[in-house]
Amino acid sequence: MRWLVTGAGGMLAADVLDRTALTGEPVLALGRAELDVCDRRAVRDFVSAYRPGVVLNCAAWTAVDDAETHEAEALAVNGQAARWLAEACDRVGARLVHVSTDYVFDGAAGPPYAEHAPTGPLNAYGRTKLAGERAVLEHGHYVVRTAWLYGAHGANFATTMIRLAGERPAVDVVDDQHGQPTWTADLADYLVRLAGSDLPPGVYHGTSAGETTWCGFAKEIFTLLGADPERVRPVPASAFPRPARRPANSVLAHTRWEPIRHWRAALHAAWPVLARSPQCSPA
């Protein structure tokens, strides 16, 4: 079976490539320079020629705040491109696994959000990702919502905290937003196993088990560094006003398939590679 991975320049795709290599099957990873997923004809022609068995779509507009003023551009990548890929996969009988986000929810619920829970994004990014979900589901493929990603192959919250721990005596971190830090290597394994499973198409939640706040996540990082976690000071989200509203509760339930391991266990497992990431170096 041939695999096609889009969005090859991103943090998640790097770990997806490491994981798909273990299958021993042909894997082709393409960035925007090789395949513009916003170009419907290019997507159709390439997929028809390559004829993959599985397409893992990691291509996305991820600049949440910028999407507020560039929603049309974000929609082209997050929404329309997902439709073009779904159409192309239908033509060759390929399985599409599309990565989405917790931001399709408004964050007002108390319990964790189940896969079938009503959506209601607070910001433009969430709206564009929801459009992509709907396009993929209309064509009978797979959507995997994830959240709070961190890894060794790109800038993210974890690497930022590691760097700031060496630069500042104290760091103020939001303590009233709840979610599930998820290691990209764990998510990559989840995506590959789902793609090769006999599970039915639909929505799945690919996040770590458990939950914490950004402040709790940062304190665990400081602890692993051997630094005093009390240097991380809890503050409300209002202390950092941003163009795009964020959901207060991003915790996702796992009712259709197994969750990824607990976020704290994952962070400890990731630590040897995470702490060596070039992203942790001073700017």
N, C-alpha and C positions, 0 to 999 in steps of 0.2 A: 504494500500500500504506500502510495506517495503522500507526503505531507507538504502543505504549503503554509508558511507562516508569514503573515503581513505585519507591517510595523516593526521591521527587523531592527531599527535603530533604538528602540525603547528598552527600558529597564526590564520589563517583564519578558520581552521577546528573547533577550540574552539567556535567561534561565530556561525558557521554553526550548531553545535550541539545544542546550545542554541535556535537557530531559529527553527530547525526541531522538537525540543521537543514540540513546540507550536502546531504542527499539530495533536498531539495525536496519531500518527502512529508509528509503531516500527522503531527504528533507531539503526543501528549498525555502530560504528566507529572503524576503524582498522588502527593501525600504522604499521610500517615496520615489527615489531616483530611478529605481528599477520598475516600479509599478505604482502609478497614481491611482489609488483606489477610488478617487472621486471621478475618474474618467470611466463612464459606463462601458464604452466600447472597448477600451483597453483591458478592463477587467474581464469582460466576456471573452475577448479573443485570447487572452493569456490563459485563463482557466480552461478554455476549450482545447487549447494546444497542449497544455501540461497535463491535464486530466488527473488532478490529485484525488485521493480518496478522502482526505480530510483537509479542511482549511481552518486554521486557528487564526482568528482575526484579532491581532493585538494593536492594530492601527487605531489611533484615536487623537482627538483634540483634547488635551488634558489640562490646559491653562484655564482653570475654573474662573478666575476673575476676569481674564481677557474675553471670555465668552460673553460677558455681559454687554460688551460693546461690539462684538464680532460674532453675533449669534448665527448669522447666515453662513459664515465660514465654518464655524463649529458644527453646524447642522450638516454641511456637505460631507464632513469627515465622519461624524458620529452617527448620522442618520442615513443620508442618501447612500453613502458608500457601503453601509451594511446591507442595504437593499440590493445594490449592484452585485455584491458578493453572493447574497442568497440566490439571486436569479441565476448567476453563473454556475453556482453549485448545483442548482436544479437541472441545468442543461447536461451536466456530466454525471449526475448521480452521486455527488460528493456530499459529505457531512460537514456543515458549517458550525463551528463553536465560536461564539461571539462574546467578547468580554464587555461587561457593563459595570454598573456602579450602584452603591448604596444611595447616591444622590437622587435617584428616582423617587425617593420617599421624602416626606416633609419633616420627619424627625419628631413629630408631636406625640407619637404613640408611646405608651409605657412599656409594654412587652416587646421583645424582639420581633422584627418584621418577618412574617412567613413569606414564602415565594408567591403565594396568591394574594397577599395583602394589597389593598388599593394603593395606587401610586399617587403622587402629588408633589412633583419637584418644586423646590423653592427658587431655583436659579436657572439661567439659560443653559448652563452645562447639563444640568439634570434633564431639562426638556429635550435637548438634542440627543442625549443618551437614551431616553425613553423612546424617542422616535426610531432609533436604531433597533431597540428591543422589539418594537411592534413589527417592524419590517421583517426581521429575522423570524419571529414567531409566525407571521402570516405565511411564510414559506416552509414551516414545519421543521425548523432547525433548533439549535441549542443556544441559550443565553446563560452566561455565568456572571452573576453580580459579585463584585468583590469590593474591598474597602481598605483604606489606610495602608496602602502598599509600601513596603520598604525592601531594599535589596542592595547588593554590592555594585550594581552596574549603572547607577544613576543617582542624581541628587534626590534626597527624600528626607523625611523628618528624622529618622534614626541617625543618618550620617550627619545631619545638621547638628543634632544634639551632641554627638561625639566631638564634633569640631568645636562647638561653643563651650563644652566643658573644659577645653584647654585654653580658651580665650577669655572667659568671663568668670568673675567670682560668683555670680548668681544669674539664673535664667528664669524669666517669667513665662509660664506655660499655661495654656487654657485648661481649666478643670471642670467646665460644665458642658462639655461635648463628649458623648460616650460612643465608643466604637470598638472595633476588633483589629488591632495591628496584624497584618498578614504578610508573611515573608514571600517574596516573589518565587523563590525556589519551591516552596510548598504549593503555591498556586499553580506553578508550571506542572508539577506532578499531578495535581488534581485535574487540570485541563486535559492532559494527555490520557490519563486513565478514563476520564469521562468520554473522550472521543473514541476510545477503543472498547467501550462498554456496550452492553445491550440495554441500557437505560433509555426510556422513551424521550423524545424531544420535549423541550419546554424550558422553564426557568429553574436554575439551580443557584444556590448560594455558596460561593467559594471563599469563605472567610475562616479565620482561626476561631476555635472555640473560646469561650470566656468573653470577658469585656473589661474595658478600663477607660480612663480618660487620657487625653494627650499628656496631662501632667503625670498620671500614673505610669504611662509608657516612658516618659522622660526619666522619672525617678528610677525605674528599673534599668535603664541604660546607664545612668550615673552609677548605680550600684555595681553593675558589671565592669565599669571602668575603675572601680575602687575609689570612686569619688563620693563625697557626702551627698546623699539624695536630698538632704534638706536645702542644698543650694538651688534646687528646683522649687520655685515659688508659685503656688496656685493663684491664678487670676481668672476672672470671667472673660468670656469671648468678647464682651463689649470693650475690653481693654485694647483689643486689636481690630478696630473697624475695618471691614474689607468690602469691596464692591459687591461681591456675591454672598448672599446669605447661606450659612451652613446649617444642616440639620443638627439639632441638639442630641438626637438619638439615632445613631447609625448602626445599631446592633441588629444583625440579621439572624433569623432562625434557620435551622437546617432540617426541614421536614421531609425532603424528597431524597436526600442522599446524605452520607456521612459528612460531618464537619472536618475541617483540617484540625490538626492537633492544637492544644491550648496555646494561646498567643505567647505566654511566658516561656513555655518549653521551646517553642519555635525560635524565639529571640535568643535563647541560650544556645540552641543548635546553630543558629546563623552567626553567632558572635565571632568565631575565628576568621570567617571571610569578610564579615561586615566591618570589623574594626580595622582591617587592612585596606579597605576601599580607598582609592584616591580621592573620593568625594569627602572624606573625613579630614583632609589636609586643609590648613589655613588658606583662605582665599588669596 
